[in-house]
């Protein structure tokens, strides 16, 4: 395999990893505050794909992107209010089962509304514009995804570390009950958390599907699981760790396909999960949590 081919595939892998990173942040944010694995997150990403298809049929693409992201955020908030908030004081297993139920509900709802036949993802001409450097070629979306991912992570870290909302989020993640006693509006913190996670899933959806060109009701299942693994690999609850995990999985997956091992590209992700849980359960950048008795 030539250097050019390796570079070409690496570029594709970095782009895919950027999309995975954005989605993985949603898992890590929600887990950091609620200690909940939001298994419906991959399906929110899938629904954002359908929202974009129908928005672009009615609006110019800049407006369609805003409409898609707004509906995705509202859906994420609505899911938290309806399916998770009433169970907040229940055993953790109850809220996790609810998350799995929401995941299957969204998949079946999408199948009922849009059928299981793949829908063509609309082309945004600007994002599909091709750039060439020597023998390398890449669309704008391939080049934009990792850059946009890093910019969004930096902005999110500034929000978390430098603002009152971020301080409230960090307090809630450290000790939920004490944060409540100190007057922090926990409902507002959780709403903001789900809004940010859903917004990033919506952005990740646009970047991901623009290169893959079709959406089905099950398009969010495998990417969602891979992004969950990325969050665990980086240290679930750690935002930069989730993004690094996303980049790592995206690059290795793409290189495996390039080397002719496409059969094992998905299996690699789950082998990585098992190895990470055996070797370093807290992930690369995760911290050990002390359980209070």
C-alpha positions as CSV (number, residue, x, y, z in Angstrom):
1,X,0.0,0.0,0.0
2,X,1.4,3.4,-1.0
3,X,2.0,6.3,1.3
4,X,-0.7,8.3,-0.6
5,X,-3.3,5.5,-0.1
6,X,-2.4,5.4,3.6
7,X,-2.7,9.2,3.9
8,X,-6.0,9.1,2.0
9,X,-7.5,6.5,4.3
10,X,-6.1,8.2,7.4
11,X,-7.9,11.4,6.3
12,X,-11.1,9.5,6.0
13,X,-10.6,7.9,9.4
14,X,-9.9,11.2,11.1
15,X,-13.1,12.6,9.6
16,X,-15.1,9.6,10.7
17,X,-13.5,9.8,14.1
18,X,-14.5,13.4,14.5
19,X,-18.2,12.5,13.9
20,X,-17.8,9.6,16.4
21,X,-16.2,12.1,18.9
22,X,-19.1,14.5,18.7
23,X,-21.7,11.8,19.4
24,X,-19.6,10.2,22.2
25,X,-19.6,13.6,24.0
26,X,-23.4,13.1,24.5
27,X,-22.9,9.8,26.3
28,X,-20.1,11.1,28.5
29,X,-22.0,14.3,29.5
30,X,-25.1,12.5,30.5
31,X,-23.2,9.8,32.4
32,X,-21.1,12.4,34.1
33,X,-24.1,14.0,35.7
34,X,-26.8,11.3,35.9
35,X,-24.6,8.2,35.9
36,X,-26.9,7.0,33.1
37,X,-25.9,5.4,29.8
38,X,-28.3,7.0,27.4
39,X,-28.8,4.1,25.0
40,X,-31.3,6.2,23.0
41,X,-28.5,8.7,22.0
42,X,-27.6,6.8,18.8
43,X,-31.2,6.9,17.8
44,X,-31.4,10.6,18.4
45,X,-28.5,10.9,15.9
46,X,-30.5,8.7,13.5
47,X,-33.6,10.8,13.8
48,X,-31.5,13.9,13.1
49,X,-30.7,12.3,9.7
50,X,-34.4,12.1,8.9
51,X,-35.1,15.6,10.1
52,X,-32.4,16.9,7.7
53,X,-33.9,15.0,4.8
54,X,-37.3,16.6,5.3
55,X,-36.0,20.0,6.3
56,X,-33.9,20.3,3.1
57,X,-37.0,19.4,1.1
58,X,-38.7,22.6,2.4
59,X,-35.9,25.1,3.2
60,X,-32.6,26.3,1.8
61,X,-29.7,24.3,3.4
62,X,-28.6,27.0,5.9
63,X,-32.1,27.2,7.4
64,X,-32.6,23.4,7.1
65,X,-29.5,22.9,9.3
66,X,-30.8,25.2,12.0
67,X,-34.2,23.6,11.9
68,X,-32.7,20.1,12.1
69,X,-30.5,21.0,15.1
70,X,-33.4,22.8,16.9
71,X,-35.8,19.8,16.5
72,X,-33.0,17.4,17.6
73,X,-32.3,19.4,20.7
74,X,-36.1,19.7,21.5
75,X,-36.4,15.9,21.0
76,X,-33.5,15.2,23.4
77,X,-35.0,17.5,26.1
78,X,-38.5,15.9,25.6
79,X,-37.1,12.4,26.0
80,X,-35.4,13.4,29.3
81,X,-38.5,15.0,30.6
82,X,-40.9,12.1,29.7
83,X,-38.7,9.0,30.1
84,X,-36.0,9.8,32.5
85,X,-37.1,12.6,34.9
86,X,-40.0,10.6,36.5
87,X,-37.5,7.8,37.3
88,X,-34.7,10.0,38.7
89,X,-35.2,8.7,42.3
90,X,-35.8,5.1,41.2
91,X,-33.0,2.5,41.2
92,X,-30.4,3.1,38.5
93,X,-31.5,-0.1,36.6
94,X,-35.0,1.4,36.1
95,X,-33.8,4.4,34.2
96,X,-31.4,2.3,32.2
97,X,-34.2,0.0,31.1
98,X,-36.2,3.1,30.2
99,X,-33.3,4.3,28.0
100,X,-33.3,1.0,26.1
101,X,-37.1,1.3,25.7
102,X,-36.8,4.8,24.2
103,X,-34.1,3.5,21.8
104,X,-36.4,0.7,20.5
105,X,-39.4,3.2,20.4
106,X,-37.5,5.6,18.2
107,X,-36.3,2.8,15.9
108,X,-39.9,1.4,15.5
109,X,-41.4,4.9,15.2
110,X,-38.9,5.7,12.4
111,X,-39.7,2.4,10.7
112,X,-43.5,3.2,10.9
113,X,-43.1,6.8,9.7
114,X,-40.4,6.4,7.1
115,X,-40.3,2.6,6.3
116,X,-37.2,0.5,6.6
117,X,-36.1,1.3,3.0
118,X,-32.9,3.5,3.0
119,X,-33.7,7.1,2.3
120,X,-31.2,9.1,0.3
121,X,-29.5,11.8,2.3
122,X,-29.7,15.1,0.5
123,X,-26.5,16.6,-0.8
124,X,-25.3,20.0,0.5
125,X,-23.1,21.2,-2.5
126,X,-20.8,23.2,-0.3
127,X,-19.9,20.2,1.9
128,X,-19.3,17.9,-1.1
129,X,-16.9,20.3,-2.8
130,X,-13.7,18.4,-3.6
131,X,-10.2,19.7,-2.8
132,X,-7.0,18.2,-4.2
133,X,-3.5,18.3,-2.9
134,X,-1.2,16.4,-5.2
135,X,-2.6,12.8,-5.4
136,X,-4.8,13.3,-2.3
137,X,-8.4,14.4,-2.7
138,X,-11.1,15.0,0.0
139,X,-14.5,16.7,0.2
140,X,-14.9,19.7,2.3
141,X,-16.9,17.7,4.9
142,X,-14.0,15.3,5.3
143,X,-11.6,18.3,6.1
144,X,-14.2,20.2,8.1
145,X,-15.3,17.4,10.5
146,X,-12.1,17.1,12.6
147,X,-11.6,20.9,12.7
148,X,-15.2,21.5,13.7
149,X,-15.0,18.7,16.3
150,X,-11.9,20.3,18.0
151,X,-13.4,23.8,17.9
152,X,-16.7,22.5,19.5
153,X,-14.8,20.6,22.2
154,X,-12.8,23.7,23.1
155,X,-16.0,25.8,23.3
156,X,-17.6,23.1,25.4
157,X,-14.6,23.0,27.8
158,X,-14.8,26.8,28.2
159,X,-18.5,26.5,29.0
160,X,-17.9,23.7,31.5
161,X,-14.8,25.4,33.2
162,X,-15.5,29.1,32.9
163,X,-19.3,29.7,33.3
164,X,-21.9,29.5,36.1
165,X,-23.8,26.8,34.1
166,X,-20.6,24.8,33.7
167,X,-19.8,25.2,37.4
168,X,-23.3,23.9,38.2
169,X,-22.8,20.9,35.9
170,X,-19.4,20.1,37.6
171,X,-21.0,20.3,41.0
172,X,-23.9,18.0,40.0
173,X,-21.4,15.5,38.5
174,X,-19.4,15.4,41.8
175,X,-22.3,15.1,44.2
176,X,-25.9,15.3,42.9
177,X,-27.6,15.5,46.3
178,X,-25.2,18.1,47.8
179,X,-25.6,20.3,44.6
180,X,-29.4,20.2,45.2
181,X,-29.0,21.3,48.8
182,X,-26.7,24.2,47.7
183,X,-29.5,25.6,45.6
184,X,-28.4,24.5,42.2
185,X,-31.3,24.0,39.9
186,X,-30.7,20.4,39.0
187,X,-33.6,20.2,36.4
188,X,-32.0,23.1,34.5
189,X,-28.6,21.5,34.6
190,X,-29.9,18.2,33.3
191,X,-31.9,20.0,30.5
192,X,-28.8,21.9,29.4
193,X,-26.8,18.7,29.4
194,X,-29.3,16.9,27.2
195,X,-29.6,19.9,25.0
196,X,-25.8,20.1,24.4
197,X,-25.6,16.3,23.9
198,X,-28.4,16.3,21.3
199,X,-27.0,19.4,19.6
200,X,-23.7,17.7,19.1
201,X,-25.4,14.5,17.9
202,X,-27.3,16.6,15.4
203,X,-24.1,18.2,14.1
204,X,-22.4,14.7,14.0
205,X,-25.4,13.4,12.1
206,X,-25.0,16.0,9.3
207,X,-21.2,15.4,9.0
208,X,-21.6,11.6,9.1
209,X,-24.5,11.1,6.7
210,X,-23.2,13.7,4.2
211,X,-20.5,11.1,3.4
212,X,-22.7,8.0,3.6
213,X,-25.6,9.3,1.6
214,X,-28.5,7.2,3.1
215,X,-30.4,6.8,6.4
216,X,-32.4,3.9,7.8
217,X,-34.2,3.5,11.1
218,X,-31.3,1.4,12.3
219,X,-28.5,3.8,11.1
220,X,-27.9,4.9,14.7
221,X,-27.5,1.5,16.3
222,X,-23.9,0.6,15.4
223,X,-22.5,4.1,15.3
224,X,-24.2,4.7,18.7
225,X,-22.5,1.6,20.2
226,X,-19.2,2.6,18.7
227,X,-19.5,6.1,20.2
228,X,-20.4,4.5,23.6
229,X,-17.2,2.4,23.3
230,X,-15.3,5.6,22.4
231,X,-16.6,7.3,25.6
232,X,-15.6,4.3,27.7
233,X,-12.2,4.1,26.0
234,X,-11.4,7.7,26.7
235,X,-12.8,7.5,30.3
236,X,-16.6,8.0,30.5
237,X,-17.4,11.4,32.0
238,X,-14.2,12.9,30.4
239,X,-15.0,15.1,27.4
240,X,-11.6,15.3,25.7
241,X,-11.2,11.5,26.4
242,X,-14.5,10.8,24.5
243,X,-13.2,12.7,21.5
244,X,-9.8,11.0,21.5
245,X,-11.6,7.7,21.7
246,X,-13.8,8.7,18.8
247,X,-10.8,9.6,16.7
248,X,-8.9,6.4,17.6
249,X,-11.9,4.1,16.7
250,X,-12.5,6.0,13.4
251,X,-8.9,5.8,12.3
252,X,-8.4,2.2,13.2
253,X,-11.7,1.1,11.7
254,X,-10.9,2.9,8.4
255,X,-7.4,1.4,8.2
256,X,-8.7,-2.1,8.8
257,X,-11.1,-1.7,5.9
258,X,-8.3,-0.3,3.7
259,X,-6.1,-3.4,4.6
260,X,-8.9,-5.7,3.5
261,X,-10.1,-6.7,7.0
262,X,-13.6,-5.0,6.7
263,X,-15.2,-8.1,8.2
264,X,-13.4,-7.3,11.5
265,X,-13.7,-3.5,11.5
266,X,-16.8,-3.6,13.6
267,X,-15.6,-6.4,15.8
268,X,-12.5,-4.5,16.6
269,X,-14.5,-1.8,18.5
270,X,-16.1,-4.4,20.8
271,X,-12.8,-6.2,21.4
272,X,-11.4,-2.8,22.3
273,X,-14.2,-2.4,24.9
274,X,-13.5,-5.8,26.5
275,X,-9.7,-5.2,26.6
276,X,-10.2,-1.7,28.1
277,X,-12.6,-3.0,30.8
278,X,-10.1,-5.7,31.7
279,X,-7.0,-3.6,31.7
280,X,-8.2,-0.1,32.7
281,X,-11.9,0.0,33.6
282,X,-11.9,3.7,34.1
283,X,-10.6,4.4,30.6
284,X,-7.6,6.3,29.4
285,X,-8.4,9.6,31.3
286,X,-11.1,8.4,33.7
287,X,-10.9,8.9,37.4
288,X,-11.8,6.3,40.0
289,X,-15.0,7.2,41.7
290,X,-15.5,6.7,45.5
291,X,-18.8,5.1,46.4
292,X,-20.2,6.6,49.6
293,X,-21.7,4.1,52.0
